[in-house]
């Protein structure tokens, strides 16, 4: 999926929830608005009111992401001479949901491992989004099967017999099993079906004749690292908001994520660079939809990297994690756009078809 620079100095994710952990589940405060104060803060002070502009900004970011998904493939392919892909906008939306689902669920499995060693942490945990996320991802995979059947003029059963249809069916079933695991008493069991989903997606994304196995292996590492980064960051940010009455614990959690983010960054850069060199001929960087989309993704990742470095510097300099938290929230928003652009990247045509190279 998403290739790009690794995580920030302040911990992955797009959406996340809680997993098996030593932390008992309590109502999520501040994030859902169900309670007016946070339990677990040592200070006992009333937390500051949340800005009323936050929902508007999130809504605007969501609308922008939807527009990019719907119209991005067409805009990137304009003037390239490449064949038009039927239903590219809808496919991009469905693939965005699938990538987000993976990030949310994997983030929920990772982040509690960072939370558990934090000393003096509040005895509260954010609510789990894993079940809903995986079910949404399964629905998105099923939607792609229906779209594929319509475009290919095949029945649903016949579509299952195709390579792409069979892999999408495996992805949908894997996410359903992951949702069942998340709802059980041993949510960590979801790692197995999620690994199957990532492997199937990597194979689906590389039907090309030239070394598809190597490309799939790169995608497995890249998609895993990107999902852990995005999903983990979201979970950490949600937890920090819940712990805003305990800044010491919140700062410690951010620091633990920052250390992990370094390795995720290395994995993303290495696999992203290898994938780009392998798949994108240099003579079509600016004249193919794939090349243009990749350049946009790299630009967004550069913004993410700057925000991550800024958050890390503030975290090391200030005892109050509020500024670093704010920078990490902005990073999360840009990461959301990266997920959408990554989905576009999986939909646009293979650039080798228009390359002048033999």
Legacy VTK file of the C-alpha trace (Angstrom):
# vtk DataFile Version 3.0
C-alpha trace
ASCII
DATASET POLYDATA
POINTS 358 float
0.000 0.000 0.000
1.344 3.114 1.243
4.917 3.686 0.749
6.690 6.600 2.237
8.717 7.766 5.169
8.363 5.974 8.434
6.506 7.045 11.449
6.997 10.094 13.517
8.556 10.689 16.778
5.241 10.545 18.402
3.544 7.277 17.738
1.175 5.243 14.547
-2.607 5.646 13.680
-5.357 5.892 11.897
-8.140 4.533 14.001
-7.578 2.096 16.765
-9.018 0.635 19.877
-7.987 -1.549 22.729
-6.656 -5.023 22.643
-5.833 -7.636 25.238
-3.984 -5.618 27.763
-3.503 -5.214 31.425
-5.527 -2.033 31.193
-9.233 -2.466 31.939
-11.697 -0.903 29.547
-13.505 2.135 30.755
-15.732 4.579 28.937
-13.722 6.695 26.586
-13.860 10.276 27.683
-13.197 13.435 25.808
-13.276 11.432 22.604
-16.890 10.382 22.649
-18.211 13.060 24.924
-20.099 10.525 27.045
-18.561 11.781 30.241
-17.454 15.197 31.211
-14.192 14.385 32.906
-11.318 11.968 32.774
-10.819 9.301 35.353
-7.274 8.376 36.112
-5.626 11.788 36.088
-3.516 12.355 39.135
-4.103 16.058 39.047
-7.872 15.900 39.456
-8.174 19.152 37.492
-10.850 19.759 34.928
-9.405 19.292 31.439
-9.635 22.116 28.922
-12.658 22.120 26.653
-12.148 20.694 23.233
-12.072 23.148 20.368
-15.337 23.367 18.448
-13.383 23.671 15.211
-12.032 20.115 15.451
-15.185 18.430 14.060
-15.260 20.937 11.186
-11.627 20.274 10.332
-12.152 16.526 10.465
-15.211 16.856 8.245
-13.275 18.953 5.740
-10.408 16.436 5.740
-12.872 13.588 5.189
-14.508 15.414 2.287
-11.113 16.129 0.728
-10.142 12.471 1.059
-13.387 11.387 -0.626
-12.855 13.810 -3.522
-9.267 12.641 -3.989
-10.416 9.011 -4.039
-13.249 9.623 -6.509
-11.482 11.910 -8.947
-7.790 11.236 -8.289
-7.294 8.349 -10.771
-8.887 10.326 -13.620
-6.938 13.485 -12.878
-3.628 11.645 -12.638
-4.219 9.847 -15.951
-5.293 12.982 -17.856
-3.097 13.536 -20.903
-1.078 10.339 -20.445
-2.767 8.348 -23.212
-3.395 5.454 -20.842
-6.584 3.446 -21.098
-9.447 4.549 -18.866
-10.124 2.148 -15.987
-13.886 1.568 -15.474
-15.087 2.535 -12.002
-11.634 3.688 -10.891
-13.042 6.229 -8.420
-15.305 3.726 -6.675
-12.510 1.159 -6.560
-10.221 3.724 -4.939
-12.825 4.483 -2.267
-13.231 0.770 -1.510
-9.487 0.229 -1.360
-9.098 3.213 0.958
-11.606 1.642 3.358
-9.720 -1.648 3.170
-6.353 -0.032 3.936
-7.855 1.991 6.785
-9.402 -1.158 8.264
-6.037 -2.919 8.253
-4.357 0.069 9.882
-6.989 0.385 12.596
-6.931 -3.264 13.549
-3.161 -3.685 13.459
-2.775 -0.445 15.398
-5.019 -1.850 18.130
-2.851 -4.945 18.362
0.386 -2.953 18.522
-0.312 0.097 20.689
-1.337 -1.710 23.907
2.117 -3.303 23.932
3.524 0.236 24.116
1.036 1.308 26.763
1.488 -1.588 29.205
5.063 -0.688 30.374
4.209 3.000 31.004
4.556 3.690 34.720
1.865 5.608 36.539
-0.548 5.413 33.621
-4.242 6.086 34.255
-6.320 2.913 34.556
-8.354 3.767 31.492
-8.268 2.635 27.871
-9.877 3.803 24.654
-12.704 1.842 23.138
-11.930 -0.773 20.520
-12.739 -0.056 16.883
-11.278 -3.329 15.618
-14.551 -5.202 15.055
-16.223 -2.392 13.114
-13.030 -1.649 11.180
-12.547 -5.247 10.044
-16.214 -5.618 9.103
-15.979 -2.401 7.075
-12.866 -3.755 5.371
-14.646 -7.026 4.578
-17.546 -5.068 3.078
-15.081 -3.051 0.971
-13.479 -6.260 -0.342
-16.921 -7.665 -1.132
-17.757 -4.429 -2.937
-14.682 -4.859 -5.110
-15.839 -8.361 -6.022
-19.223 -6.988 -7.112
-17.543 -4.227 -9.135
-15.200 -6.730 -10.761
-18.145 -8.943 -11.705
-19.972 -5.978 -13.246
-16.943 -4.783 -15.220
-16.072 -8.299 -16.412
-19.698 -9.168 -17.193
-19.400 -12.297 -15.048
-21.572 -13.820 -12.376
-20.434 -13.606 -8.760
-19.561 -17.312 -8.663
-17.598 -17.023 -11.897
-15.787 -13.979 -10.516
-14.565 -16.056 -7.572
-12.814 -18.261 -10.114
-10.647 -15.427 -11.415
-7.301 -14.674 -9.791
-8.326 -11.246 -8.511
-11.799 -12.369 -7.481
-10.431 -15.324 -5.519
-7.906 -13.133 -3.682
-10.573 -10.545 -2.844
-12.790 -13.314 -1.470
-9.884 -14.491 0.694
-9.370 -10.914 1.923
-13.059 -10.495 2.787
-13.197 -13.804 4.670
-9.945 -13.042 6.479
-11.287 -9.731 7.744
-14.510 -11.354 8.945
-12.463 -13.889 10.914
-10.321 -11.044 12.293
-13.479 -9.264 13.463
-14.634 -12.425 15.238
-11.244 -12.721 16.932
-11.403 -9.080 18.026
-14.806 -9.718 19.599
-13.531 -12.769 21.472
-11.594 -12.981 24.726
-8.344 -13.429 22.785
-8.258 -10.583 20.250
-4.566 -11.200 19.558
-5.628 -14.242 17.521
-6.620 -11.756 14.806
-2.950 -11.536 13.843
-3.229 -14.765 11.844
-6.162 -13.767 9.583
-4.742 -10.258 9.198
-1.462 -11.764 7.995
-3.431 -13.752 5.413
-5.212 -10.575 4.323
-1.926 -8.706 3.850
-0.435 -11.600 1.889
-3.503 -11.864 -0.364
-3.508 -8.112 -0.982
0.192 -8.198 -1.877
-0.414 -10.968 -4.412
-3.465 -9.175 -5.822
-1.479 -5.986 -6.323
1.240 -7.728 -8.360
-0.200 -9.606 -11.339
2.602 -8.376 -13.620
4.782 -10.863 -15.455
8.099 -9.446 -14.208
9.123 -10.833 -10.781
5.683 -10.674 -9.092
6.971 -12.660 -6.095
9.604 -10.037 -5.299
7.049 -7.244 -5.668
4.593 -9.068 -3.399
7.267 -9.563 -0.726
8.085 -5.846 -0.773
4.390 -5.014 -0.476
3.929 -7.317 2.520
6.638 -5.483 4.457
5.548 -2.067 3.220
1.842 -2.552 3.930
2.524 -4.000 7.367
4.834 -1.155 8.377
2.473 1.497 6.996
-0.529 -0.023 8.784
1.315 -0.236 12.103
2.486 3.340 11.713
-0.872 4.813 10.760
-3.047 2.706 13.035
-0.618 2.811 15.931
-0.348 6.581 15.804
-4.106 6.991 15.900
-4.407 4.679 18.900
-1.633 6.529 20.743
-3.213 9.918 20.024
-6.590 8.702 21.283
-4.917 7.389 24.435
-2.999 10.615 24.999
-6.242 12.579 24.763
-7.761 10.240 27.332
-4.699 10.711 29.564
-4.517 14.479 29.147
-4.812 14.835 32.929
-1.580 12.803 33.308
0.997 14.532 31.085
3.933 12.486 32.386
2.345 9.204 31.316
1.199 10.707 28.002
4.709 11.960 27.256
6.207 8.556 28.117
3.788 6.831 25.741
4.663 9.230 22.944
8.352 8.550 23.527
7.868 4.798 23.316
6.050 5.151 20.025
8.728 7.489 18.667
11.390 4.826 19.190
9.337 2.240 17.318
8.546 4.749 14.572
12.218 4.949 13.638
12.237 1.290 12.586
8.923 1.616 10.790
10.369 4.576 8.910
13.413 2.584 7.818
11.200 -0.282 6.597
8.921 2.093 4.683
11.767 3.970 3.003
13.624 0.805 2.029
10.628 -1.054 0.602
9.094 2.060 -0.949
12.313 2.935 -2.758
12.802 -0.637 -3.984
9.200 -0.838 -5.210
9.455 2.486 -7.044
12.722 1.574 -8.775
11.308 -1.808 -9.732
7.936 -0.672 -11.018
8.376 2.843 -12.407
10.513 3.362 -15.558
12.356 6.682 -15.295
11.159 7.872 -18.709
7.491 7.964 -17.594
7.825 9.505 -14.132
5.970 12.654 -15.236
3.928 11.208 -18.083
2.207 8.248 -16.395
-0.587 8.229 -13.836
1.517 5.966 -11.621
4.497 8.319 -11.689
2.419 11.406 -10.957
0.597 9.689 -8.102
3.870 8.480 -6.622
5.290 12.023 -6.719
2.202 13.306 -4.875
2.580 10.588 -2.282
6.248 11.426 -1.773
5.353 15.100 -1.287
2.776 14.202 1.364
5.248 11.901 3.068
7.772 14.739 3.175
5.183 16.810 5.074
4.568 13.879 7.419
8.297 13.565 8.075
8.638 17.264 8.925
5.701 17.073 11.342
7.112 13.912 12.914
10.525 15.496 13.456
8.934 18.634 14.889
6.837 16.555 17.299
9.920 14.657 18.434
11.866 17.858 19.077
9.038 19.337 21.152
8.661 16.084 23.052
12.362 16.085 23.978
12.346 19.776 24.896
9.045 20.204 26.751
7.663 18.304 29.721
4.144 19.202 28.579
3.246 16.891 25.658
0.383 19.065 24.395
2.375 20.734 21.599
3.871 17.445 20.413
0.388 15.928 20.544
-0.967 18.721 18.361
1.795 18.225 15.782
1.186 14.467 15.790
-2.531 15.069 15.180
-1.658 17.081 12.099
0.638 14.293 11.006
-2.261 11.861 11.389
-4.455 13.961 9.117
-1.782 14.036 6.411
-1.290 10.299 6.851
-4.973 9.868 6.127
-4.439 11.568 2.769
-1.418 9.326 2.178
-3.672 6.296 2.634
-6.048 7.647 -0.025
-3.219 8.432 -2.456
-1.809 4.957 -1.838
-5.181 3.525 -2.806
-5.049 5.570 -6.023
-1.598 4.121 -6.670
-3.023 0.582 -6.613
-5.733 1.495 -9.144
-3.848 3.403 -11.860
-2.318 1.386 -14.769
1.083 -0.278 -14.688
3.470 2.373 -16.158
5.520 -0.227 -18.030
2.875 -0.293 -20.736
3.688 3.244 -21.892
7.419 3.198 -21.253
9.719 3.680 -24.261
12.167 1.183 -22.830
12.231 -2.253 -24.531
LINES 1 359
358 0 1 2 3 4 5 6 7 8 9 10 11 12 13 14 15 16 17 18 19 20 21 22 23 24 25 26 27 28 29 30 31 32 33 34 35 36 37 38 39 40 41 42 43 44 45 46 47 48 49 50 51 52 53 54 55 56 57 58 59 60 61 62 63 64 65 66 67 68 69 70 71 72 73 74 75 76 77 78 79 80 81 82 83 84 85 86 87 88 89 90 91 92 93 94 95 96 97 98 99 100 101 102 103 104 105 106 107 108 109 110 111 112 113 114 115 116 117 118 119 120 121 122 123 124 125 126 127 128 129 130 131 132 133 134 135 136 137 138 139 140 141 142 143 144 145 146 147 148 149 150 151 152 153 154 155 156 157 158 159 160 161 162 163 164 165 166 167 168 169 170 171 172 173 174 175 176 177 178 179 180 181 182 183 184 185 186 187 188 189 190 191 192 193 194 195 196 197 198 199 200 201 202 203 204 205 206 207 208 209 210 211 212 213 214 215 216 217 218 219 220 221 222 223 224 225 226 227 228 229 230 231 232 233 234 235 236 237 238 239 240 241 242 243 244 245 246 247 248 249 250 251 252 253 254 255 256 257 258 259 260 261 262 263 264 265 266 267 268 269 270 271 272 273 274 275 276 277 278 279 280 281 282 283 284 285 286 287 288 289 290 291 292 293 294 295 296 297 298 299 300 301 302 303 304 305 306 307 308 309 310 311 312 313 314 315 316 317 318 319 320 321 322 323 324 325 326 327 328 329 330 331 332 333 334 335 336 337 338 339 340 341 342 343 344 345 346 347 348 349 350 351 352 353 354 355 356 357
